[in-house]
Amino acid sequence: MDLLHHKPKSNRKSRSPVEPTFKRKIKVVATSDQHTGHNSTPTAKVLAALDSAYRESVLMETDIAVLSGDFFDHDLSMAQPEVDLIYNWIFRFLTQCALHQVKVRVLEGTPSHDAKQPRWFVEIAQSHKIPVDLKYVSALEIEYLSDYDMTVLYIPDEYRPRCEDTKQEVIDLLAAKGLDKVDMAVMHGCFPHQFPKFLHAQIDSHDPDFYLSIVRQYIVIGHVHTFSQYRRILAPGSIERTSHGQEEPKGHLVLDLDLDHPKKSKVEFIENRLAMRYVTFNLNAESVVQHHYRLNALLNDLPAGSYVR
């Protein structure tokens, strides 16, 4: 994939004097499935990964920060010690985004995880009077971003009981707004390519051909914790590991969008090399002594707090 190149935020394309000037080359930093408040992966570790993804040097050159669902792992009690960490992180993050004029878009994820708690972003911004361009999206919506002359489709998880019902509402919403396409989509859910073929008939998933036909640039979708790319459908995956069976790289996405020339847009997956370790130790036909030596070698190589099964 293309390497991340930083460009000054003032890089605007000139148009004729009679037309408004829009910024048409923009940078989007997208994270997903943070699962703060998780019972096994420490929230402090998740927030450290987010601090790295959205560090100040990155925000200085970012236009939009996207969090595409499941920021929370479950409905949290105010008595839990993680709540203070999460509150303080949101406050610092929004303050930095306001300082560097970064738009923040937070999508509602799976109801059993987010449980409408991402509204904290809005409540914290309002209570502290943080002048940040912030939107928390909990329903199907198409947003027009006037700075870029850009449209974004948002689809939360389980918006309707069936993905086909959601698809029809998207068709109706496009028609109501007089659009045949949007520039970008941010979703939470899944597409068939994200799981084995034998499960396709059992799992209700979105129609990739339809969404690719109505989105000019990239589709960013959360929910499945593994990074993947199918044509222009991008799944950042989770920024941290939260269970066994997730030994693949974790991280986030950086999108360099050329709104006038979509084929010139670029995407890069940035790995979180400090992600929590959940390791599977495979038994085989070795002797017990050989198992012992191999397991000791594995344990000596793992950071404290790792999980082994």
C-alpha positions as CSV (number, residue, x, y, z in Angstrom):
1,M,0.0,0.0,0.0
2,D,1.0,3.6,-0.5
3,L,3.0,5.2,2.3
4,L,1.5,8.1,4.3
5,H,2.6,11.4,3.0
6,H,1.9,14.5,5.0
7,K,0.6,17.6,3.1
8,P,-0.2,21.0,4.4
9,K,-3.9,21.6,5.2
10,S,-3.9,24.7,3.2
11,N,-3.4,22.8,-0.1
12,R,-6.5,23.9,-2.0
13,K,-7.4,23.5,-5.6
14,S,-8.0,26.7,-7.5
15,R,-11.2,27.1,-9.4
16,S,-12.7,29.9,-11.5
17,P,-13.4,33.1,-9.6
18,V,-17.2,32.7,-10.0
19,E,-17.2,29.4,-8.1
20,P,-16.6,28.7,-4.4
21,T,-13.3,27.2,-3.5
22,F,-13.4,23.8,-1.9
23,K,-10.6,21.7,-0.5
24,R,-10.6,18.6,-2.7
25,K,-7.7,16.7,-1.4
26,I,-8.3,15.6,2.2
27,K,-6.9,13.2,4.8
28,V,-9.1,10.9,6.9
29,V,-7.8,8.9,9.8
30,A,-10.2,6.0,10.7
31,T,-10.2,3.8,13.7
32,S,-12.9,1.3,14.7
33,D,-14.0,-1.2,17.4
34,Q,-12.0,0.3,20.2
35,H,-14.1,-1.5,22.9
36,T,-13.1,0.7,25.8
37,G,-14.2,-0.8,29.1
38,H,-13.3,-4.3,27.9
39,N,-13.0,-6.9,30.7
40,S,-9.7,-8.4,29.4
41,T,-7.9,-5.8,27.4
42,P,-7.1,-2.8,29.6
43,T,-8.8,0.4,28.6
44,A,-5.5,2.3,29.2
45,K,-3.9,0.2,26.5
46,V,-6.8,0.9,24.1
47,L,-6.5,4.7,24.7
48,A,-2.7,4.6,24.3
49,A,-3.3,3.0,20.8
50,L,-5.8,5.8,20.0
51,D,-3.3,8.4,21.3
52,S,-0.8,7.1,18.8
53,A,-3.2,6.9,15.9
54,Y,-4.5,10.5,16.6
55,R,-1.2,12.0,17.9
56,E,-0.8,15.7,17.4
57,S,1.6,15.5,14.5
58,V,-1.0,13.4,12.7
59,L,-3.9,15.7,13.6
60,M,-2.1,18.7,12.3
61,E,-2.4,17.2,8.8
62,T,-5.8,15.5,9.2
63,D,-9.1,16.8,8.0
64,I,-11.5,14.2,9.4
65,A,-11.2,11.8,12.3
66,V,-13.6,8.9,11.9
67,L,-14.5,6.4,14.7
68,S,-16.7,3.8,13.0
69,G,-18.5,2.1,15.8
70,D,-18.1,0.1,19.0
71,F,-16.1,2.7,20.8
72,F,-17.4,1.1,24.0
73,D,-17.4,-2.6,24.8
74,H,-20.6,-2.7,26.9
75,D,-22.9,-0.5,28.9
76,L,-20.6,1.0,31.5
77,S,-21.4,1.8,35.1
78,M,-20.2,5.2,36.3
79,A,-18.6,3.4,39.2
80,Q,-16.1,1.6,36.9
81,P,-12.6,3.1,37.1
82,E,-12.3,3.0,33.3
83,V,-14.9,5.6,33.0
84,D,-12.6,8.4,34.2
85,L,-9.9,7.3,31.7
86,I,-12.4,7.3,28.8
87,Y,-13.9,10.7,29.8
88,N,-10.5,12.3,30.1
89,W,-9.4,10.8,26.8
90,I,-12.5,12.1,24.9
91,F,-11.9,15.6,26.4
92,R,-8.3,15.7,25.3
93,F,-9.0,14.2,21.9
94,L,-11.8,16.7,21.1
95,T,-9.7,19.6,22.4
96,Q,-6.8,18.6,20.1
97,C,-9.2,18.2,17.2
98,A,-10.6,21.7,17.8
99,L,-7.1,23.2,18.0
100,H,-6.1,21.6,14.6
101,Q,-9.6,22.1,13.0
102,V,-10.2,18.4,12.5
103,K,-13.8,17.3,12.0
104,V,-14.8,14.4,14.2
105,R,-17.4,11.8,13.1
106,V,-18.5,9.1,15.6
107,L,-20.8,6.4,14.4
108,E,-23.0,4.3,16.7
109,G,-21.9,0.6,16.6
110,T,-23.6,-2.6,17.8
111,P,-26.3,-1.8,20.3
112,S,-25.0,-4.4,22.8
113,H,-21.6,-2.7,22.8
114,D,-22.1,1.1,22.3
115,A,-25.6,1.3,23.8
116,K,-25.8,4.9,22.7
117,Q,-22.9,5.8,24.9
118,P,-20.9,7.6,22.1
119,R,-23.2,10.6,22.8
120,W,-20.6,11.2,25.5
121,F,-18.6,12.9,22.8
122,V,-21.3,15.5,22.2
123,E,-22.0,15.9,25.9
124,I,-18.4,16.5,26.8
125,A,-17.9,18.9,23.9
126,Q,-21.0,20.9,25.0
127,S,-20.3,20.9,28.7
128,H,-16.7,22.0,28.2
129,K,-17.6,24.4,25.3
130,I,-15.0,22.7,23.0
131,P,-15.3,24.4,19.6
132,V,-15.0,21.2,17.6
133,D,-16.8,20.2,14.4
134,L,-18.3,17.1,15.8
135,K,-21.1,14.8,14.7
136,Y,-22.4,11.7,16.5
137,V,-24.5,9.6,14.2
138,S,-27.0,7.1,15.5
139,A,-29.4,6.9,12.5
140,L,-29.1,6.5,8.7
141,E,-27.9,9.9,7.4
142,I,-26.3,11.6,4.4
143,E,-24.1,14.6,5.4
144,Y,-23.0,17.4,3.2
145,L,-19.5,18.7,4.1
146,S,-19.5,22.2,2.6
147,D,-15.7,22.7,3.2
148,Y,-15.0,19.9,0.6
149,D,-18.2,19.8,-1.5
150,M,-18.5,16.2,-0.3
151,T,-21.3,13.9,0.7
152,V,-20.9,11.1,3.3
153,L,-23.4,8.3,4.0
154,Y,-23.6,6.9,7.6
155,I,-25.1,3.6,8.5
156,P,-25.1,2.4,12.1
157,D,-25.2,-1.3,13.0
158,E,-28.5,-3.1,13.1
159,Y,-30.2,0.1,11.8
160,R,-33.1,-2.1,10.5
161,P,-33.8,-5.8,11.3
162,R,-32.6,-6.8,7.7
163,C,-29.8,-5.3,5.6
164,E,-32.2,-5.4,2.7
165,D,-34.5,-3.0,4.5
166,T,-31.6,-0.6,5.2
167,K,-30.6,-0.8,1.5
168,Q,-34.1,0.3,0.5
169,E,-34.0,3.2,2.9
170,V,-30.6,4.3,1.5
171,I,-32.2,4.2,-2.0
172,D,-35.1,6.3,-0.7
173,L,-32.7,8.8,1.0
174,L,-30.6,9.2,-2.1
175,A,-33.7,10.0,-4.1
176,A,-35.0,12.4,-1.5
177,K,-31.8,14.3,-1.6
178,G,-31.6,14.2,-5.4
179,L,-28.4,12.2,-5.4
180,D,-27.3,9.1,-7.3
181,K,-24.0,8.7,-5.4
182,V,-22.2,9.9,-2.3
183,D,-18.4,10.5,-2.0
184,M,-17.8,8.3,1.0
185,A,-19.6,5.9,3.3
186,V,-19.0,5.1,7.0
187,M,-20.8,1.9,8.2
188,H,-20.9,-0.6,11.0
189,G,-21.9,-4.1,10.0
190,C,-20.4,-6.7,7.6
191,F,-20.1,-7.8,4.0
192,P,-20.1,-11.4,2.8
193,H,-16.3,-11.4,1.9
194,Q,-15.5,-10.9,5.7
195,F,-16.5,-14.4,6.7
196,P,-16.4,-18.0,5.1
197,K,-18.7,-18.9,2.3
198,F,-20.5,-21.6,4.2
199,L,-21.8,-18.8,6.6
200,H,-23.1,-16.5,3.8
201,A,-26.7,-17.9,4.0
202,Q,-26.7,-17.7,7.8
203,I,-25.4,-14.2,8.3
204,D,-27.4,-11.2,7.2
205,S,-24.9,-8.9,5.5
206,H,-24.8,-5.8,3.3
207,D,-24.8,-5.9,-0.5
208,P,-21.3,-5.0,-1.7
209,D,-22.2,-4.4,-5.3
210,F,-24.9,-2.0,-4.4
211,Y,-22.8,0.1,-2.0
212,L,-19.8,0.2,-4.4
213,S,-22.2,1.4,-7.1
214,I,-23.3,4.4,-5.0
215,V,-20.0,5.4,-3.3
216,R,-17.3,7.2,-5.4
217,Q,-14.5,6.8,-2.9
218,Y,-14.1,4.4,-0.1
219,I,-16.5,2.6,2.2
220,V,-15.2,2.3,5.8
221,I,-16.9,-0.3,7.8
222,G,-16.5,-1.4,11.4
223,H,-17.7,-4.5,13.3
224,V,-15.5,-7.3,12.1
225,H,-12.2,-7.0,14.0
226,T,-9.9,-8.1,11.2
227,F,-8.4,-5.6,8.7
228,S,-9.5,-6.3,5.1
229,Q,-9.9,-4.6,1.8
230,Y,-12.3,-5.7,-0.9
231,R,-12.1,-3.3,-3.9
232,R,-13.0,0.0,-2.2
233,I,-14.6,-1.5,0.9
234,L,-12.2,-1.0,3.8
235,A,-12.5,-2.6,7.3
236,P,-10.0,-1.0,9.7
237,G,-10.5,-3.9,12.1
238,S,-10.1,-3.4,15.8
239,I,-7.3,-1.1,17.0
240,E,-6.5,-3.6,19.8
241,R,-6.9,-7.3,20.4
242,T,-9.8,-8.3,22.7
243,S,-9.8,-12.1,22.5
244,H,-8.1,-15.2,21.2
245,G,-8.4,-15.9,17.5
246,Q,-7.3,-12.3,16.7
247,E,-3.6,-12.8,16.2
248,E,-3.5,-10.9,12.9
249,P,-2.2,-7.3,12.9
250,K,-4.3,-4.6,14.5
251,G,-4.3,-1.0,13.7
252,H,-6.1,1.8,11.8
253,L,-6.4,3.4,8.4
254,V,-5.2,6.6,6.8
255,L,-7.1,7.7,3.7
256,D,-5.7,10.3,1.3
257,L,-8.8,11.2,-0.8
258,D,-8.6,13.0,-4.1
259,L,-12.3,14.0,-4.5
260,D,-11.8,15.1,-8.1
261,H,-9.9,12.0,-9.2
262,P,-11.0,9.0,-7.1
263,K,-8.6,6.7,-8.8
264,K,-5.7,8.7,-7.3
265,S,-7.0,8.3,-3.8
266,K,-4.7,6.2,-1.5
267,V,-5.1,4.1,1.6
268,E,-2.7,2.8,4.2
269,F,-3.1,0.4,7.1
270,I,-1.0,1.5,10.1
271,E,-0.3,-1.4,12.4
272,N,-0.5,-1.1,16.2
273,R,2.7,-3.0,16.9
274,L,2.1,-2.7,20.7
275,A,-1.3,-4.4,20.5
276,M,-2.3,-6.8,23.3
277,R,-1.1,-10.4,22.8
278,Y,-3.6,-13.2,22.8
279,V,-1.6,-16.3,21.8
280,T,-2.6,-19.8,20.9
281,F,0.0,-22.5,21.9
282,N,-0.5,-25.5,19.7
283,L,0.1,-28.9,21.1
284,N,1.6,-31.5,18.7
285,A,3.3,-34.9,18.8
286,E,6.3,-33.6,20.7
287,S,7.4,-35.0,24.0
288,V,6.3,-33.2,27.2
289,V,9.9,-32.0,27.7
290,Q,9.8,-30.4,24.2
291,H,6.5,-28.8,24.9
292,H,7.9,-27.4,28.1
293,Y,10.9,-25.8,26.4
294,R,8.8,-24.4,23.6
295,L,6.2,-23.0,26.0
296,N,8.9,-21.4,28.1
297,A,10.5,-19.8,25.1
298,L,7.0,-18.4,24.1
299,L,6.3,-17.0,27.6
300,N,9.7,-15.3,27.8
301,D,8.9,-13.5,24.6
302,L,5.5,-12.2,25.7
303,P,4.9,-8.8,27.5
304,A,3.4,-9.0,31.0
305,G,-0.4,-9.2,30.9
306,S,-0.6,-11.3,27.7
307,Y,-3.0,-14.2,27.4
308,V,-2.1,-17.7,26.3
309,R,-4.4,-20.6,25.6
